[in-house]
Amino acid sequence: MATLLCEGCEEPIETDDSHIDFNGEDWHEACFEVSGGATYCCGMMYDDGEATCLSCGEPL
């Protein structure tokens, strides 16, 4: 089995670690919580790097 790497800290995710699969990306649960997780506005989900809502124009 391939070793999973956390998108947040880039460290291996061990089999006994709590982890989250978010949109095909693997995260330690703690790293995902610290990162703030996904950003939502007007019912849409945005990835990191988005600055404004495409629907209402408000900052995320």
ROKOL-282929 format. One record per atom (N, C-alpha, C): x, y, z; residue in one letter; atom name; residue number from 1. Coordinates in nm, 4 decimals. Atoms other than C-alpha are relative to their C-alpha. Example, Ala and Ser with C-alpha at 12.3 -4.5 7.8 and 13.67 -1.06 7.14 Angstrom:
<recs>
<rec X="0.0890" Y="-0.1190" Z="0.0000" type="a" atom="N" seq="1"/>
<rec X="1.2300" Y="-0.4500" Z="0.7800" type="a" atom="CA" seq="1"/>
<rec X="0.0900" Y="0.1200" Z="0.0000" type="a" atom="C" seq="1"/>
<rec X="-0.0820" Y="-0.1190" Z="-0.0060" type="s" atom="N" seq="2"/>
<rec X="1.3670" Y="-0.1060" Z="0.7140" type="s" atom="CA" seq="2"/>
<rec X="-0.0770" Y="0.1090" Z="0.0730" type="s" atom="C" seq="2"/>
</recs>
This chain:
<recs>
<rec X="0.0826" Y="-0.1185" Z="0.0000" type="m" atom="N" seq="1"/>
<rec X="0.0000" Y="0.0000" Z="0.0000" type="m" atom="CA" seq="1"/>
<rec X="0.0871" Y="0.1248" Z="0.0000" type="m" atom="C" seq="1"/>
<rec X="-0.0766" Y="-0.1237" Z="0.0086" type="a" atom="N" seq="2"/>
<rec X="0.1288" Y="0.3460" Z="-0.0874" type="a" atom="CA" seq="2"/>
<rec X="-0.0182" Y="0.0829" Z="0.1265" type="a" atom="C" seq="2"/>
<rec X="0.0062" Y="-0.0869" Z="-0.1167" type="t" atom="N" seq="3"/>
<rec X="0.2098" Y="0.5857" Z="0.1921" type="t" atom="CA" seq="3"/>
<rec X="-0.0747" Y="0.1274" Z="-0.0353" type="t" atom="C" seq="3"/>
<rec X="0.0740" Y="-0.1239" Z="0.0196" type="l" atom="N" seq="4"/>
<rec X="-0.0343" Y="0.8739" Z="0.2207" type="l" atom="CA" seq="4"/>
<rec X="0.0772" Y="0.1144" Z="0.0623" type="l" atom="C" seq="4"/>
<rec X="-0.0634" Y="-0.1198" Z="-0.0539" type="l" atom="N" seq="5"/>
<rec X="0.1101" Y="1.2224" Z="0.2679" type="l" atom="CA" seq="5"/>
<rec X="-0.1061" Y="0.1053" Z="0.0274" type="l" atom="C" seq="5"/>
<rec X="0.0928" Y="-0.1048" Z="-0.0389" type="c" atom="N" seq="6"/>
<rec X="-0.0769" Y="1.4986" Z="0.4477" type="c" atom="CA" seq="6"/>
<rec X="0.0238" Y="0.1240" Z="-0.0861" type="c" atom="C" seq="6"/>
<rec X="-0.0102" Y="-0.1213" Z="0.0812" type="e" atom="N" seq="7"/>
<rec X="-0.1501" Y="1.7997" Z="0.2246" type="e" atom="CA" seq="7"/>
<rec X="0.0411" Y="0.1209" Z="0.0833" type="e" atom="C" seq="7"/>
<rec X="-0.0304" Y="-0.1142" Z="-0.0864" type="g" atom="N" seq="8"/>
<rec X="-0.1076" Y="2.0315" Z="0.5244" type="g" atom="CA" seq="8"/>
<rec X="0.1448" Y="0.0052" Z="0.0441" type="g" atom="C" seq="8"/>
<rec X="-0.1360" Y="0.0008" Z="-0.0557" type="c" atom="N" seq="9"/>
<rec X="0.2231" Y="1.9250" Z="0.6817" type="c" atom="CA" seq="9"/>
<rec X="0.0976" Y="-0.0798" Z="-0.0853" type="c" atom="C" seq="9"/>
<rec X="-0.0799" Y="0.0816" Z="0.0909" type="e" atom="N" seq="10"/>
<rec X="0.3503" Y="1.6942" Z="0.4047" type="e" atom="CA" seq="10"/>
<rec X="0.0731" Y="-0.1146" Z="0.0696" type="e" atom="C" seq="10"/>
<rec X="-0.0552" Y="0.1139" Z="-0.0731" type="e" atom="N" seq="11"/>
<rec X="0.4278" Y="1.4244" Z="0.6652" type="e" atom="CA" seq="11"/>
<rec X="-0.0840" Y="-0.1239" Z="-0.0318" type="e" atom="C" seq="11"/>
<rec X="0.0767" Y="0.1232" Z="0.0250" type="p" atom="N" seq="12"/>
<rec X="0.3249" Y="1.0582" Z="0.6197" type="p" atom="CA" seq="12"/>
<rec X="-0.1169" Y="-0.0133" Z="0.0966" type="p" atom="C" seq="12"/>
<rec X="0.1163" Y="0.0307" Z="-0.0827" type="i" atom="N" seq="13"/>
<rec X="-0.0166" Y="0.9585" Z="0.7500" type="i" atom="CA" seq="13"/>
<rec X="0.0086" Y="-0.1475" Z="0.0342" type="i" atom="C" seq="13"/>
<rec X="-0.0125" Y="0.1380" Z="-0.0464" type="e" atom="N" seq="14"/>
<rec X="0.0221" Y="0.6442" Z="0.9588" type="e" atom="CA" seq="14"/>
<rec X="-0.1384" Y="-0.0649" Z="0.0055" type="e" atom="C" seq="14"/>
<rec X="0.1278" Y="0.0719" Z="0.0021" type="t" atom="N" seq="15"/>
<rec X="-0.2484" Y="0.3765" Z="0.9592" type="t" atom="CA" seq="15"/>
<rec X="-0.0834" Y="0.0261" Z="0.1240" type="t" atom="C" seq="15"/>
<rec X="0.0765" Y="-0.0249" Z="-0.1223" type="d" atom="N" seq="16"/>
<rec X="-0.3456" Y="0.4596" Z="1.3185" type="d" atom="CA" seq="16"/>
<rec X="-0.0312" Y="0.1482" Z="0.0208" type="d" atom="C" seq="16"/>
<rec X="0.0302" Y="-0.1430" Z="-0.0095" type="d" atom="N" seq="17"/>
<rec X="-0.3643" Y="0.8392" Z="1.2576" type="d" atom="CA" seq="17"/>
<rec X="-0.1426" Y="0.0281" Z="-0.0462" type="d" atom="C" seq="17"/>
<rec X="0.1299" Y="-0.0468" Z="0.0485" type="s" atom="N" seq="18"/>
<rec X="-0.7019" Y="1.0105" Z="1.2278" type="s" atom="CA" seq="18"/>
<rec X="0.0265" Y="0.0860" Z="-0.1216" type="s" atom="C" seq="18"/>
<rec X="-0.0232" Y="-0.0810" Z="0.1190" type="h" atom="N" seq="19"/>
<rec X="-0.7193" Y="1.1447" Z="0.8758" type="h" atom="CA" seq="19"/>
<rec X="-0.1287" Y="0.0211" Z="-0.0768" type="h" atom="C" seq="19"/>
<rec X="0.1154" Y="-0.0395" Z="0.0795" type="i" atom="N" seq="20"/>
<rec X="-0.9612" Y="1.3046" Z="0.6314" type="i" atom="CA" seq="20"/>
<rec X="0.0391" Y="-0.0058" Z="-0.1465" type="i" atom="C" seq="20"/>
<rec X="-0.0163" Y="-0.0042" Z="0.1452" type="d" atom="N" seq="21"/>
<rec X="-0.9937" Y="1.2461" Z="0.2582" type="d" atom="CA" seq="21"/>
<rec X="-0.0943" Y="0.1100" Z="-0.0487" type="d" atom="C" seq="21"/>
<rec X="0.0788" Y="-0.1146" Z="0.0428" type="f" atom="N" seq="22"/>
<rec X="-1.1107" Y="1.5837" Z="0.1247" type="f" atom="CA" seq="22"/>
<rec X="0.0281" Y="0.0271" Z="-0.1472" type="f" atom="C" seq="22"/>
<rec X="-0.0141" Y="-0.0199" Z="0.1453" type="n" atom="N" seq="23"/>
<rec X="-1.1665" Y="1.6075" Z="-0.2533" type="n" atom="CA" seq="23"/>
<rec X="0.1218" Y="-0.0711" Z="-0.0559" type="n" atom="C" seq="23"/>
<rec X="-0.1118" Y="0.0786" Z="0.0500" type="g" atom="N" seq="24"/>
<rec X="-0.9083" Y="1.3362" Z="-0.3118" type="g" atom="CA" seq="24"/>
<rec X="0.1335" Y="0.0355" Z="0.0613" type="g" atom="C" seq="24"/>
<rec X="-0.1227" Y="-0.0365" Z="-0.0713" type="e" atom="N" seq="25"/>
<rec X="-0.6505" Y="1.5011" Z="-0.0839" type="e" atom="CA" seq="25"/>
<rec X="-0.0067" Y="-0.0581" Z="0.1395" type="e" atom="C" seq="25"/>
<rec X="-0.0055" Y="0.0590" Z="-0.1336" type="d" atom="N" seq="26"/>
<rec X="-0.5408" Y="1.3301" Z="0.2366" type="d" atom="CA" seq="26"/>
<rec X="0.0598" Y="0.0993" Z="0.0980" type="d" atom="C" seq="26"/>
<rec X="-0.0419" Y="-0.0932" Z="-0.1048" type="w" atom="N" seq="27"/>
<rec X="-0.5028" Y="1.5328" Z="0.5562" type="w" atom="CA" seq="27"/>
<rec X="-0.0003" Y="-0.0708" Z="0.1341" type="w" atom="C" seq="27"/>
<rec X="0.0174" Y="0.0344" Z="-0.1403" type="h" atom="N" seq="28"/>
<rec X="-0.4240" Y="1.4604" Z="0.9187" type="h" atom="CA" seq="28"/>
<rec X="-0.1210" Y="0.0804" Z="0.0469" type="h" atom="C" seq="28"/>
<rec X="0.1187" Y="-0.0710" Z="-0.0473" type="e" atom="N" seq="29"/>
<rec X="-0.7453" Y="1.5546" Z="1.0975" type="e" atom="CA" seq="29"/>
<rec X="0.0386" Y="0.1331" Z="0.0657" type="e" atom="C" seq="29"/>
<rec X="-0.0433" Y="-0.1229" Z="-0.0683" type="a" atom="N" seq="30"/>
<rec X="-0.5585" Y="1.8112" Z="1.3112" type="a" atom="CA" seq="30"/>
<rec X="0.0474" Y="0.1050" Z="-0.1005" type="a" atom="C" seq="30"/>
<rec X="-0.0478" Y="-0.0954" Z="0.1013" type="c" atom="N" seq="31"/>
<rec X="-0.3913" Y="1.9718" Z="1.0060" type="c" atom="CA" seq="31"/>
<rec X="-0.1172" Y="0.0618" Z="-0.0758" type="c" atom="C" seq="31"/>
<rec X="0.1174" Y="-0.0498" Z="0.0709" type="f" atom="N" seq="32"/>
<rec X="-0.7263" Y="2.0029" Z="0.8301" type="f" atom="CA" seq="32"/>
<rec X="-0.0729" Y="0.1032" Z="0.0845" type="f" atom="C" seq="32"/>
<rec X="0.0673" Y="-0.0937" Z="-0.0897" type="e" atom="N" seq="33"/>
<rec X="-0.8802" Y="2.1723" Z="1.1346" type="e" atom="CA" seq="33"/>
<rec X="0.0773" Y="0.1309" Z="0.0111" type="e" atom="C" seq="33"/>
<rec X="-0.0834" Y="-0.1198" Z="-0.0114" type="v" atom="N" seq="34"/>
<rec X="-0.5869" Y="2.4166" Z="1.1674" type="v" atom="CA" seq="34"/>
<rec X="-0.0058" Y="0.0818" Z="-0.1288" type="v" atom="C" seq="34"/>
<rec X="0.0016" Y="-0.0714" Z="0.1277" type="s" atom="N" seq="35"/>
<rec X="-0.6042" Y="2.5025" Z="0.7969" type="s" atom="CA" seq="35"/>
<rec X="-0.1312" Y="0.0743" Z="-0.0219" type="s" atom="C" seq="35"/>
<rec X="0.1304" Y="-0.0624" Z="0.0169" type="g" atom="N" seq="36"/>
<rec X="-0.9646" Y="2.6108" Z="0.8410" type="g" atom="CA" seq="36"/>
<rec X="-0.0913" Y="-0.0796" Z="-0.0896" type="g" atom="C" seq="36"/>
<rec X="0.0824" Y="0.0824" Z="0.0878" type="g" atom="N" seq="37"/>
<rec X="-1.0878" Y="2.3413" Z="0.6048" type="g" atom="CA" seq="37"/>
<rec X="-0.0428" Y="0.0769" Z="-0.1236" type="g" atom="C" seq="37"/>
<rec X="0.0508" Y="-0.0641" Z="0.1215" type="a" atom="N" seq="38"/>
<rec X="-1.2905" Y="2.4414" Z="0.3060" type="a" atom="CA" seq="38"/>
<rec X="-0.0685" Y="0.1316" Z="0.0345" type="a" atom="C" seq="38"/>
<rec X="0.0684" Y="-0.1277" Z="-0.0156" type="t" atom="N" seq="39"/>
<rec X="-1.4308" Y="2.7918" Z="0.2609" type="t" atom="CA" seq="39"/>
<rec X="-0.1309" Y="-0.0070" Z="-0.0762" type="t" atom="C" seq="39"/>
<rec X="0.1321" Y="0.0028" Z="0.0614" type="y" atom="N" seq="40"/>
<rec X="-1.8009" Y="2.8253" Z="0.1877" type="y" atom="CA" seq="40"/>
<rec X="-0.0569" Y="0.1412" Z="-0.0084" type="y" atom="C" seq="40"/>
<rec X="0.0735" Y="-0.1258" Z="0.0124" type="c" atom="N" seq="41"/>
<rec X="-2.0028" Y="3.1221" Z="0.0611" type="c" atom="CA" seq="41"/>
<rec X="-0.1128" Y="-0.0232" Z="-0.1000" type="c" atom="C" seq="41"/>
<rec X="0.1160" Y="0.0121" Z="0.0898" type="c" atom="N" seq="42"/>
<rec X="-2.3488" Y="3.1360" Z="-0.0971" type="c" atom="CA" seq="42"/>
<rec X="-0.0238" Y="-0.1439" Z="-0.0441" type="c" atom="C" seq="42"/>
<rec X="0.0232" Y="0.1401" Z="0.0300" type="g" atom="N" seq="43"/>
<rec X="-2.3648" Y="2.7569" Z="-0.0823" type="g" atom="CA" seq="43"/>
<rec X="0.1048" Y="-0.0636" Z="-0.0892" type="g" atom="C" seq="43"/>
<rec X="-0.1064" Y="0.0555" Z="0.0842" type="m" atom="N" seq="44"/>
<rec X="-2.0494" Y="2.7119" Z="-0.2918" type="m" atom="CA" seq="44"/>
<rec X="0.1246" Y="-0.0230" Z="0.0848" type="m" atom="C" seq="44"/>
<rec X="-0.1234" Y="0.0299" Z="-0.0708" type="m" atom="N" seq="45"/>
<rec X="-1.7221" Y="2.5573" Z="-0.1709" type="m" atom="CA" seq="45"/>
<rec X="0.1180" Y="0.0488" Z="-0.0839" type="m" atom="C" seq="45"/>
<rec X="-0.1181" Y="-0.0525" Z="0.0682" type="y" atom="N" seq="46"/>
<rec X="-1.3895" Y="2.7199" Z="-0.2574" type="y" atom="CA" seq="46"/>
<rec X="0.1264" Y="-0.0621" Z="0.0567" type="y" atom="C" seq="46"/>
<rec X="-0.1297" Y="0.0493" Z="-0.0427" type="d" atom="N" seq="47"/>
<rec X="-1.0334" Y="2.5896" Z="-0.2424" type="d" atom="CA" seq="47"/>
<rec X="0.0868" Y="0.1184" Z="0.0401" type="d" atom="C" seq="47"/>
<rec X="-0.0957" Y="-0.1053" Z="-0.0335" type="d" atom="N" seq="48"/>
<rec X="-0.7370" Y="2.7834" Z="-0.1072" type="d" atom="CA" seq="48"/>
<rec X="0.0405" Y="0.0748" Z="-0.1261" type="d" atom="C" seq="48"/>
<rec X="-0.0411" Y="-0.0799" Z="0.1141" type="g" atom="N" seq="49"/>
<rec X="-0.6331" Y="3.0659" Z="-0.3355" type="g" atom="CA" seq="49"/>
<rec X="-0.1117" Y="0.0857" Z="-0.0540" type="g" atom="C" seq="49"/>
<rec X="0.1130" Y="-0.0824" Z="0.0420" type="e" atom="N" seq="50"/>
<rec X="-0.9824" Y="3.1997" Z="-0.4012" type="e" atom="CA" seq="50"/>
<rec X="-0.0107" Y="0.1170" Z="0.0969" type="e" atom="C" seq="50"/>
<rec X="0.0070" Y="-0.1184" Z="-0.0863" type="a" atom="N" seq="51"/>
<rec X="-1.0204" Y="3.5545" Z="-0.2682" type="a" atom="CA" seq="51"/>
<rec X="-0.1414" Y="0.0520" Z="0.0176" type="a" atom="C" seq="51"/>
<rec X="0.1367" Y="-0.0518" Z="-0.0072" type="t" atom="N" seq="52"/>
<rec X="-1.3828" Y="3.6390" Z="-0.3444" type="t" atom="CA" seq="52"/>
<rec X="-0.1001" Y="-0.1053" Z="-0.0462" type="t" atom="C" seq="52"/>
<rec X="0.1097" Y="0.0878" Z="0.0409" type="c" atom="N" seq="53"/>
<rec X="-1.7150" Y="3.4602" Z="-0.3836" type="c" atom="CA" seq="53"/>
<rec X="-0.0372" Y="0.0314" Z="-0.1433" type="c" atom="C" seq="53"/>
<rec X="0.0372" Y="-0.0206" Z="0.1403" type="l" atom="N" seq="54"/>
<rec X="-1.7999" Y="3.4104" Z="-0.7501" type="l" atom="CA" seq="54"/>
<rec X="-0.1450" Y="0.0407" Z="-0.0147" type="l" atom="C" seq="54"/>
<rec X="0.1409" Y="-0.0327" Z="0.0075" type="s" atom="N" seq="55"/>
<rec X="-2.1677" Y="3.4581" Z="-0.6682" type="s" atom="CA" seq="55"/>
<rec X="-0.0288" Y="0.1420" Z="0.0484" type="s" atom="C" seq="55"/>
<rec X="0.0358" Y="-0.1303" Z="-0.0569" type="c" atom="N" seq="56"/>
<rec X="-2.1858" Y="3.7643" Z="-0.4408" type="c" atom="CA" seq="56"/>
<rec X="0.1140" Y="0.1010" Z="-0.0018" type="c" atom="C" seq="56"/>
<rec X="-0.1124" Y="-0.0919" Z="0.0067" type="g" atom="N" seq="57"/>
<rec X="-1.8350" Y="3.9129" Z="-0.4746" type="g" atom="CA" seq="57"/>
<rec X="0.0614" Y="0.0347" Z="0.1350" type="g" atom="C" seq="57"/>
<rec X="-0.0540" Y="-0.0288" Z="-0.1344" type="e" atom="N" seq="58"/>
<rec X="-1.7754" Y="3.9215" Z="-0.0967" type="e" atom="CA" seq="58"/>
<rec X="0.1316" Y="-0.0736" Z="0.0196" type="e" atom="C" seq="58"/>
<rec X="-0.1255" Y="0.0708" Z="-0.0319" type="p" atom="N" seq="59"/>
<rec X="-1.4258" Y="3.8356" Z="0.0332" type="p" atom="CA" seq="59"/>
<rec X="-0.0288" Y="-0.1282" Z="0.0760" type="p" atom="C" seq="59"/>
<rec X="0.0176" Y="0.1280" Z="-0.0704" type="l" atom="N" seq="60"/>
<rec X="-1.3915" Y="3.4773" Z="0.1551" type="l" atom="CA" seq="60"/>
<rec X="0.0770" Y="0.0014" Z="0.1299" type="l" atom="C" seq="60"/>
</recs>
